[in-house]
Amino acid sequence: MKAVVISEFGDPDVLRLAEVPDPTVRTGEVLIDVAAAGVNRADLLQRAGHYPPPAGAPDWPGTEVSGTISAVGAEVDHWTPGDQVCALISGGGYAERVAVPQDQVLPMPKGVDLVDGAALPEVTATVWSNVFMAAGLRPGEVLLIHGGSSGTGTMAIQLATQVGAKVAVTCGTAEKLESCRELGAQILINYKEQDFGQALKEATDGHGADVVLDNMGASFLARNLAALAYGGRIVVIGMQGGAKTEINLNHLMQRRAALIATTLRTRPAEEKATIVDSMGQHVWPLLSSGVVKPVIHARLPLAEAAQAHRLMAGSQHVGKILLTV
């Protein structure tokens, strides 16, 4: 089959389309003929040599796909060939076919195009496991989302709005902020022009954020703490602003706050299955009803993976970037 491989670690030009062995379907797995793969920051890190795939995963990138099941392994009990699905995977999505544990697969939501379904697994799992399962966002609370116009951000806005939370976002342009407003964000902060902590406190009458979804890491941590409400929770899901910093633990203690840091790709299969099951129960009905939708910025052919990585690295997109097979 064809897949996008990393010829050597480096810039996007190291990505090339090549022939690779077909995946082997093991016990408890299904084989998916891929319609599309989502592009994520993890893929860019892997390409640069900073995020190797977990043991047993293919060497080529891609952590989410949509497509049609073409074969099932032994002991698969709830999927059959012909089912249209999307899946959360550990790697190997930039390819024509991929083998996936059956418990990391979800049916295509009613009304969602098969290609566009590739925009769902990674961002939905990230948002649901962190904002809701880990941080426990509740109705009436304030959620601050950094990078509100990203794929993760656009999903977080919609899901938080559906549970009755008040959503604040940071973005770097007026156009991105407007896109977030259209999705339901109520507090719009241009981080290039405003101190986001001060702006948030003013917009919430001094309350601040009950939950912060942070993709920046070190460079934002102290300011996130300053913007936090009493009993607030910060969930760090990325390190675009660096990995090392120093904080005053007294600020955490005085606010009775929690700092949570997670990854998704390297979690054990059992944890991923639990997350996917919970998504199916709570998020998939919202997608099937149309009140929550995938936000797609661009769809590019698999052979143009390098261009997709450049587009993501440029950070001018709103929503997801997909590679179509």
N, C-alpha and C positions, 0 to 999 in steps of 0.2 A: 504494500500500500504506500501511498504518498504521505509524508509528514514534513513539517517544518522543523529542521534540526538546527542546533547551534554548532556551527563549524569550529568555532573557538570563542572564548569569552571576549566580549567587546561591545561595540556600538551596534545599532540595528542591522547594519550590513552583514553581520556574521550569520544572520538567519537565512537559510536557503531551503528550498523544497527538494526533498530527496526520497528515494525508495528505502523503506525500512521493513523489517519483518512484521507480518500480521500479528496482532496480539493473540495470546493463548487464553481461552476462557476457562477459568478454574472453577472449582466447586463454589457455588453460591454467587457466581458472577453472571452478568449478562453482557453480550456483545452489542454495541451500538454503532450503527452506520451514522456517522456524524453529519448533521446538517449545518451546524455552525458551532464555533467555539468563542467564548468570551475572552477578551483581553484584560488582564489585571496587572496591577503594580508588581505582584509577585513574579510575573513572567519577565518583566523588565529586569528585576533583581537577579533572576536565574540566568538570563542572557549575559549579564555582566559578571557572573561568577560569584554572586553574593548570597544565593539562596538555592542550594542544591536540592533536588527532589528527594522525597523520603525513600528509604530502602524499598526496592521492589517496584517503584514507579518508573515509567519510561523516562528516557533522558530528555525528550523534547518537551517544550512547555505546554501549558494549558490546564487550568484547574476547573473548568466547567464546560459542558457541552449540551447541545440538544440534538435529537435525531430519532431514528427508528431502530427498535431492537430487532436484530437479525438472527440471533441465536442465544440460547440460554444454557448455562452449565448445570451440572448435577445439583440437586437439592434447591433449585430455584422454584419457589412455590407461588409467586404472585405476579410474574411477568411472562408474556408469551411473545414469540416473533410477530412483528407487525405493530406492536404498541409504540405509540409516539410519546417520547419522554424527554426529560432533561435530567442532568446528573451532576453531582458534586464529586470531583475526582482529585486524586493526589498529583496527577501529572499526565501528560500525553494527549491533551485535548486538541492540539494543533495537528490533526491527522484525519484520515478518512474513516478510521475505525478505532474504537477504544473499548477495553474490557473494564467493567465497573462492578463493585459489590452491589448486590441487588438492593440492599437497604440504604444506599446512597442515591437511589433513583426515585424520581417523582413523575407522575403523569403530567402531560401538558395541560395547563389550566384551560378551561373552556374559553374560546375566543382569542387566545394568544397564538400568533403565527409560530410555526415550528422553528423557523430561524431565530425569531426574536426570543424564543424560550431559552436560548443560550445566555441571555442577559440576566437570568434569574438565580441560578443556584448559589453562586459565590456571594453575591451582594446580599441576597435574602438570608443566607446562613450567617453571614457576618453580622448583619443588623439584628436578626432575631436572637442569635446566641448571646450577643453582647448587650444590646440595649434592653432586651426584655428578659432573657433567661438569667443573665449574670447581674445586670444593674437593676432589673425590676422596675422599669419605668411604669408609672401609674397615671391614671387620668388626673388632669389638673396640674401635673408637674411640668417643669420647664426642661426641655432637652436642647442643649447646644451642640450643633453639628459643625465641625470644621470641615471645609471642603464640601459644602452643601450641594454643589452642582455635579459632584462625581457620581459614578454609578452607585456607590454605597450611600452617598448623601441623598440622592434622589429617592432611593428606596426608603431610607430612614425617615425622611420628611413625610412620606405617604403613610407609612405604618404608624408613626407616632401620632399623626393627625387623626388616624382612625381610632386610636385608643383614647382620644380626648386630651392629649398633651399639648402644651404650647411649644412651638418649635422656633428656635433661633438658629440662624446659619451665618457662617462667615464665608465670604468669597472675595475675589480680587477685582471683579468688574461689575458695573451696573447691570450689564446684560445677564450675567450669571445670577445675580441676585433676583432679577426679574423672573428668571426661569424657576428659581426656588419659590418665589411668591406664588406663582401659578400652580405649584404643586401643593401649597398649603402653608409654607413658612410664614410666620407672622412678624418675626424680628429679623431684619435684614442688616447685616453689618459688613461693610467693606473694610477688611483687615488692613488694607494698604493705606487707608485714610483715617481709620478710627482705632482707638484702643478698644479691643473687643470686650474686655472685662468691664470697663467703665460704661460702654454703650449698653451692655447687657444689664448691668445693675440699674441704669437709668430707665431702661424699658420695662423692668420688672419691679419698680419701686423699691430697689435695694435688695430684692430677694436673691437674685442670681440664678445659677443653673443647678437643678437637682441632679441631672445626668449630663455628662460631657462625653461625646463620641469624638475621639481625637486620633487623627491620622498623622500628626506631626511629631509627637514624642518630645524629645528633650527641649527643643526651643520654645515649646508652648506650655510646658508643665507648670512652671511657677505661676504664669498668668492664669492657667486653668484653675489652679488652687485659689487664687485671689478672686476668681469669678464664681466660686462654688457656694451654693447655699448650705445651710446647716443640715447635716445628714446627707450631703451630696455624694455622688459617685462619679469618678472619672474612669473611663474605659479607654485604654490606649491600644489601638489596633495597627499602628504604623509608626515608622521612624523617619519620615521624610525630612524632619528637622533635626535629626541626629539621635544617637542612642545613649549618650551619657550627659548627665546634668546633676546638679545638687539642689536639694529642696530642704525646707525647714519642716521637719516632722511635726513640730508644734502646731503648724497651720492645719495639718491633717487632724491632729488630736483635738484642737479647739473647735473644729467644725464637725467633729465626729464623722469624718469623711472616710471614704474608701477609694483606694487606688487599685484598679484592676488592669492587668496587662495580659493580652491573649494573642494566640495565633490560631489559625484554622487548619491550614494545610497539614501540619504535623500532628494533629490530634489522632488518637487511636481510632480505629474503625468503629468501635462501639460508641464512642462519643459522637462521631459524625452521624451515625445511624440515629442516635437520640435526637440530635438537632434536626435532621431531615424529617423524622417522624413528627416532631413538634411543629415544624414549618407546614407540613401537609395538613395538620389539624387546624392551625390558626391562620396561616397566611394564604394558603391555596384557595380557600373559599372567597377571600377578598379579591384575588386575581381573577377567579372565574366569574365573579359578579361584575368585574370591570371597575370597581372603585379604586383599586390599586393596579398600576400598569408599569411594565418595563419601559424605561426611557432610553431610546436608542439614538446615539449621535451619528454613527456611521456603520455601514456594512461593507467590508472589503473582502475580495477573494483571498483564499488561503495563501496564494503565491505572493500576496502583498503584505505579508506579516511585518516586514521591516517598516513599511509606511505606517501600519497600525501602531507600531511601537513609537515611531516618531510623533505621531499624533497624540498618543497618550503622554509622552514625555513633555510635549509642548504645553500641556494643561489648559488648552483652550476649549476642550470638549465639554459638553453637558450630557451626562448620562453615560451609557455604555458604548464601547467599540467592539464590533463583532467581526470574526473571520468566517466567511461562508465556504462550504465545501461543495 
